[in-house]
Amino acid sequence: MKTTTQDLTFWDHLEEFRWTLVRSAIALLIFTIFGFIVMPYIYDPLIMGPTSADFFLYRALVGITSRIGWLPDFAGGDFRIQIINIQLASQFFRHITTSFYLAVILTFPYLVFEVWRFIRPALYSNEKKNIRTVFCFGTVMFFAGCVVGYILVFPVTFHFLATYQISGSIQNQISLDSYMDNFLMMIFMMGVVFELPLLAWILSRTGLINRKFFITYRRHAIIALLVLAAFITPSGDPFTLAVVFFPLYFLFELSRFMVRPEEEKV
């Protein structure tokens, strides 16, 4: 006889949750070890890529920025930032922590699946279909945000901050910890920001917002997103601001299509 959710006791649910955590921890451990092994081979070309003029985004932007005087200069072929280490154990610990963050990204679909498997017995058939779609969409958007953070937001921000000087007598020396903290923060922050359409869908299902909300407050949202873009990229030029603003505005418009129209009843 098949056991249903109603037949399970509190301790049975707790045991299921424990095994969910155990399987998730094992997956993270395996991929962390994998990341630790491959990290020396991918660290320079991937993680340290934005520190050099050879980074693909800089080379792609040269053709645009070199023709328009007021755009930031990405044509400097000698751009290369030397990252320094000032703590004895920093490189070792950064090797471990970066491997762990890589494991989190690689196992994200599996971790989402474990959450889905744990809550699935408590859902109705129609709810299972909706939640499955939501989890898949949320996973795709998280990866999309991480990719945008890596190939666009972080390199543009890093290039500006690394070359900015308030005085010519001051030389920038960027530590490994500072570089990695900003690198990981921006990539994961963009991954989280790209979950905005998913959040809008959830709020719509609870009846808190509908499509009219996005139409009514579009002007307010544009101002708020411009402020957020300026905070993420503290450069004063319109180009750098637009590089961050337009992906954020695309998320706002995508969120509008994810929610219920006004006439639908919740």
C-alpha positions as CSV (number, residue, x, y, z in Angstrom):
1,M,0.0,0.0,0.0
2,K,1.4,3.4,-1.0
3,T,2.1,5.9,1.8
4,T,0.5,9.3,1.3
5,T,1.4,12.6,2.8
6,Q,-1.5,12.3,5.3
7,D,-0.1,9.0,6.6
8,L,3.3,10.5,7.4
9,T,4.0,11.7,11.0
10,F,5.9,14.8,11.9
11,W,9.0,12.6,12.5
12,D,8.6,11.0,9.1
13,H,8.6,14.5,7.5
14,L,11.6,15.4,9.6
15,E,13.4,12.2,8.4
16,E,12.6,13.1,4.7
17,F,13.9,16.6,5.3
18,R,17.1,15.2,6.8
19,W,17.8,13.0,3.8
20,T,17.1,16.0,1.5
21,L,19.8,17.9,3.3
22,V,22.1,14.9,3.3
23,R,21.8,14.3,-0.5
24,S,22.2,18.1,-1.1
25,A,25.3,18.2,1.1
26,I,26.8,15.2,-0.7
27,A,26.2,16.7,-4.1
28,L,27.8,20.0,-3.0
29,L,30.8,18.1,-1.5
30,I,31.4,16.1,-4.7
31,F,31.2,19.2,-7.0
32,T,33.3,21.2,-4.5
33,I,36.0,18.6,-4.8
34,F,35.6,18.6,-8.6
35,G,35.9,22.4,-8.6
36,F,39.0,22.3,-6.4
37,I,40.7,19.9,-8.9
38,V,39.8,21.9,-12.0
39,M,40.2,25.4,-10.5
40,P,43.9,25.8,-11.4
41,Y,43.0,25.2,-15.1
42,I,40.0,27.7,-15.3
43,Y,41.1,30.4,-12.8
44,D,43.2,32.4,-15.2
45,P,41.1,32.3,-18.3
46,L,37.7,32.6,-16.6
47,I,37.9,34.2,-13.2
48,M,40.9,36.4,-13.9
49,G,39.8,37.1,-17.5
50,P,38.4,40.6,-16.8
51,T,41.8,41.8,-15.5
52,S,43.3,41.8,-19.0
53,A,42.6,43.6,-22.3
54,D,42.3,40.2,-23.9
55,F,38.9,39.6,-22.3
56,F,36.3,39.1,-25.0
57,L,33.9,41.8,-23.8
58,Y,36.7,44.5,-24.0
59,R,37.7,43.4,-27.5
60,A,34.0,43.5,-28.6
61,L,33.5,47.0,-27.2
62,V,36.7,48.4,-28.8
63,G,34.9,48.8,-32.2
64,I,32.1,50.8,-30.6
65,T,33.9,53.0,-28.1
66,S,36.8,53.9,-30.3
67,R,34.5,55.7,-32.7
68,I,32.5,57.7,-30.1
69,G,34.5,60.1,-28.1
70,W,32.3,60.4,-25.0
71,L,32.1,56.6,-24.4
72,P,34.6,55.0,-22.0
73,D,37.9,53.8,-23.6
74,F,38.1,50.1,-24.0
75,A,40.7,50.3,-26.7
76,G,43.7,50.3,-24.3
77,G,45.7,47.3,-25.4
78,D,47.9,47.6,-22.4
79,F,45.1,47.2,-19.9
80,R,46.2,44.6,-17.3
81,I,45.5,44.8,-13.6
82,Q,47.9,42.9,-11.3
83,I,46.0,41.3,-8.5
84,I,48.1,41.0,-5.3
85,N,47.8,38.8,-2.3
86,I,48.6,40.3,1.1
87,Q,47.4,37.5,3.4
88,L,49.5,34.3,3.8
89,A,46.6,31.9,3.5
90,S,44.3,33.8,1.2
91,Q,45.2,31.9,-2.0
92,F,44.5,28.6,-0.3
93,F,41.2,29.7,1.2
94,R,40.1,31.4,-2.0
95,H,40.8,28.1,-3.8
96,I,38.4,26.4,-1.4
97,T,35.7,29.1,-1.3
98,T,35.7,29.6,-5.1
99,S,35.4,25.8,-5.6
100,F,32.4,25.8,-3.3
101,Y,30.7,28.7,-5.1
102,L,31.3,26.9,-8.4
103,A,29.7,23.8,-6.9
104,V,26.6,25.8,-5.8
105,I,26.2,27.1,-9.4
106,L,26.7,23.7,-11.0
107,T,24.4,21.9,-8.5
108,F,21.7,24.6,-8.5
109,P,19.3,22.5,-10.7
110,Y,19.7,19.5,-8.5
111,L,19.2,21.5,-5.3
112,V,16.0,22.9,-6.7
113,F,15.0,19.4,-7.6
114,E,15.5,18.2,-4.0
115,V,13.3,21.1,-2.7
116,W,10.7,20.1,-5.3
117,R,10.8,16.4,-4.3
118,F,10.4,17.3,-0.7
119,I,7.3,19.5,-1.1
120,R,5.7,17.6,-4.0
121,P,3.7,15.1,-1.9
122,A,1.9,17.9,-0.2
123,L,0.7,19.5,-3.5
124,Y,-2.4,18.9,-5.6
125,S,-1.9,17.8,-9.2
126,N,-2.5,21.3,-10.7
127,E,-0.2,22.8,-8.1
128,K,2.5,20.3,-9.0
129,K,2.4,21.3,-12.6
130,N,2.6,25.0,-11.7
131,I,5.5,24.6,-9.2
132,R,7.4,22.4,-11.7
133,T,7.2,25.2,-14.3
134,V,8.1,27.8,-11.7
135,F,11.2,25.9,-10.5
136,C,12.4,25.3,-14.1
137,F,11.9,29.0,-15.0
138,G,13.6,30.2,-11.8
139,T,16.6,27.9,-12.5
140,V,17.0,29.2,-16.1
141,M,16.6,32.9,-14.9
142,F,19.2,32.4,-12.2
143,F,21.8,31.0,-14.7
144,A,20.9,33.8,-17.1
145,G,21.5,36.4,-14.4
146,C,24.9,34.8,-13.5
147,V,25.9,34.9,-17.1
148,V,24.9,38.5,-17.6
149,G,26.8,39.4,-14.4
150,Y,29.9,37.6,-15.6
151,I,30.1,38.7,-19.2
152,L,28.7,42.2,-18.8
153,V,28.1,43.8,-15.4
154,F,31.2,42.8,-13.5
155,P,33.7,43.4,-16.4
156,V,32.4,46.9,-17.1
157,T,32.3,47.9,-13.5
158,F,35.7,46.4,-12.8
159,H,37.3,48.2,-15.8
160,F,36.0,51.5,-14.6
161,L,36.9,51.2,-11.0
162,A,40.3,49.6,-11.7
163,T,41.3,52.5,-14.0
164,Y,39.7,55.3,-12.0
165,Q,42.2,57.7,-10.3
166,I,41.4,60.7,-8.2
167,S,45.1,61.6,-8.4
168,G,47.9,60.5,-10.8
169,S,50.2,60.0,-7.8
170,I,48.1,57.2,-6.5
171,Q,48.5,53.7,-7.9
172,N,45.7,51.2,-7.7
173,Q,46.8,47.9,-6.1
174,I,43.8,45.5,-5.9
175,S,44.0,42.6,-3.5
176,L,42.8,39.1,-4.2
177,D,40.2,39.3,-1.5
178,S,38.8,42.5,-2.8
179,Y,38.6,41.2,-6.4
180,M,37.0,37.9,-5.5
181,D,34.5,39.5,-3.1
182,N,33.3,41.9,-5.8
183,F,33.4,39.2,-8.5
184,L,31.3,36.7,-6.6
185,M,28.9,39.4,-5.2
186,M,28.0,40.9,-8.5
187,I,27.5,37.5,-10.3
188,F,25.3,36.1,-7.5
189,M,23.5,39.5,-7.1
190,M,22.6,39.4,-10.8
191,G,21.4,35.8,-10.5
192,V,19.1,36.9,-7.7
193,V,17.9,40.0,-9.5
194,F,17.0,37.9,-12.5
195,E,14.4,36.1,-10.2
196,L,12.3,39.3,-10.3
197,P,9.8,37.8,-12.9
198,L,9.4,34.8,-10.6
199,L,8.7,37.0,-7.6
200,A,6.2,38.9,-9.7
201,W,4.4,35.7,-10.6
202,I,4.2,34.6,-7.0
203,L,2.9,37.9,-5.9
204,S,0.3,37.8,-8.7
205,R,-0.8,34.3,-7.6
206,T,-1.4,35.6,-4.1
207,G,-3.5,38.5,-5.5
208,L,-1.1,41.3,-4.3
209,I,-0.3,42.7,-7.8
210,N,-1.7,42.4,-11.4
211,R,-0.6,43.7,-14.8
212,K,-2.1,47.2,-14.1
213,F,0.5,47.6,-11.3
214,F,3.4,47.5,-13.8
215,I,1.6,50.0,-16.1
216,T,0.8,52.4,-13.3
217,Y,4.2,52.4,-11.8
218,R,6.4,52.1,-14.9
219,R,7.8,55.6,-14.6
220,H,8.6,55.1,-10.9
221,A,10.2,51.8,-11.8
222,I,12.4,53.4,-14.5
223,I,13.7,55.9,-11.9
224,A,14.3,53.2,-9.4
225,L,16.1,51.0,-11.9
226,L,18.3,53.9,-13.0
227,V,19.3,54.5,-9.3
228,L,20.0,50.7,-8.9
229,A,22.0,50.7,-12.1
230,A,24.0,53.7,-10.9
231,F,24.6,52.0,-7.6
232,I,25.9,48.8,-9.3
233,T,28.1,50.7,-11.7
234,P,29.3,53.9,-10.1
235,S,30.5,55.3,-13.4
236,G,29.3,58.7,-14.6
237,D,29.1,57.9,-18.3
238,P,25.7,57.0,-20.0
239,F,27.1,54.0,-21.7
240,T,28.1,52.1,-18.6
241,L,24.8,53.0,-17.0
242,A,22.8,51.8,-20.0
243,V,24.7,48.5,-20.0
244,V,23.3,47.6,-16.6
245,F,19.9,49.5,-16.9
246,F,18.6,47.8,-20.0
247,P,18.8,44.2,-18.7
248,L,17.1,45.4,-15.5
249,Y,14.3,47.1,-17.5
250,F,13.9,44.0,-19.6
251,L,13.3,42.1,-16.4
252,F,10.6,44.6,-15.4
253,E,8.8,44.2,-18.7
254,L,9.1,40.4,-18.6
255,S,7.6,40.5,-15.1
256,R,4.6,42.4,-16.5
257,F,3.8,39.5,-18.8
258,M,4.2,37.0,-16.0
259,V,1.4,38.3,-13.8
260,R,-2.4,38.1,-14.2
261,P,-4.3,40.7,-16.3
262,E,-6.5,43.0,-14.2
263,E,-9.7,41.5,-15.3
264,E,-8.8,38.0,-14.1
265,K,-10.1,37.0,-10.7
266,V,-7.5,35.7,-8.2
